[in-house]
Amino acid sequence: MAGSSVMTELMAVIAERKAGATGQTSYVKKLMDGGVATIGGKIVEEAAEVVEAGDEPGDAGRQHLVKEVADLVFHAAVMLGYHDIPWDDVEAELRRRTGVSGLVEKASRPPEA
């Protein structure tokens, strides 16, 4: 896909696997078949691993952190794909927040019920 981001390409693969277009056993399809509970469990697991890797020193710790964040982003992308939400929506939300204080943005959200 010339000119597309790696995330756009990843989301296309996730959509293919969700649809079963590959005709093969797929990790993404297995996650999708398990639904929100299975995908969410992996997100929680990967988030914990990001935190652990964030405490490791040196170049090895840096490399480990990068890999764990990649795993976390991948599993979050699978959750988006499960709900048919394109990565562009995430980018648009981040763009909307650019230049806005995080404290101001958070205060502007409606209270959760």
N, C-alpha and C positions, 0 to 999 in steps of 0.2 A: 504494500500500500504506500505508494510514493506520496510524500508530503504529510502523512498522518503521524500522530504521536504514538509512542509505544502503548499508552493507555487506550487509545482508540483501537489499535490493533488487538490488544488484549481483550477489550470488551467485545470485539467481533468474534474472537475465538470462543469466548465464554458463551455468546449467543448461539454459535454453531453447536457447541457441545450440549447446551441446554436443549436444543432442538433435536439432538441425537443425529446430526448430519454426518458425523464421522463414521458411524457404523462400528465403532470400537468401544471398548470399555474405557471410560474416561473418569478421572478424578473429579473434574468439575461436575459431570453428570451425577456421580455418586453423592457429592455434596448437595446438588440440587434436589436429588431424590429424598434426601434427609430433611429438606426444608430449612426453615429459619433456625430451628433448634440445632441442627447439625452445623450449619454454616456459622451460626452465632457462637457455638462452642469452639470452633476453630479460631474465630476472631478473638475470643477471650484468651485462648491458649497463646496465640501469637502476640497479643498485647502484653501478656506477662513476660514472654520471652524478650520482647523489645526492652522492657524495663530492666530485666536481668542483664541483657547485653549492654545497656546504657551505663552500667556500673563497672564494666570491664576496662582496664587501662590499655594504653598503647595501640599500636597498629592492628594487632589481632582483635582487640576489643572494637575498634572502629569498623573493621571488616565484618565482624560478627553483627554489630548493630545495623549496618547497611543491609545485610542479608535478612535479618529478622524484620526490619521495616518493610523490605520488599515482600516478605511473606504476609505481613499484616495488610499491606495495600492490596495484594493479590486476593486475599480472602474477603476484604471489604468490597473489592470489585465483583467477586462472585455474588455477594449479597445484593449489590446493585443490579447485577444481571438477573438474579432471581426475581427481582421486582420490575424488570424491564426499564430500569432507569439508566440513561446514557451517562457516560463520564462527563460529557459536556455540561450536564446539570451541576455536577460537583465543581467543575471549573467556573461556571457562572456564579455559583454561590461564593466561591473563594474570591472571585473578581469583585463581587458586590461588597465584600468585607474589606477589600484592599483600601487602605487609607483611613479606616475607621478603627478607633481604639477598641481593643477587645473587650474592655470593661463597658464601653458605651454600647457596643453591639449586643453584648449579653444582656444588659439592662433593658434594651429595646424589645427583647423577646417577650411574648405573652407568657404569663405564669402557667406552669404545668399543673394539670388537674390532679 
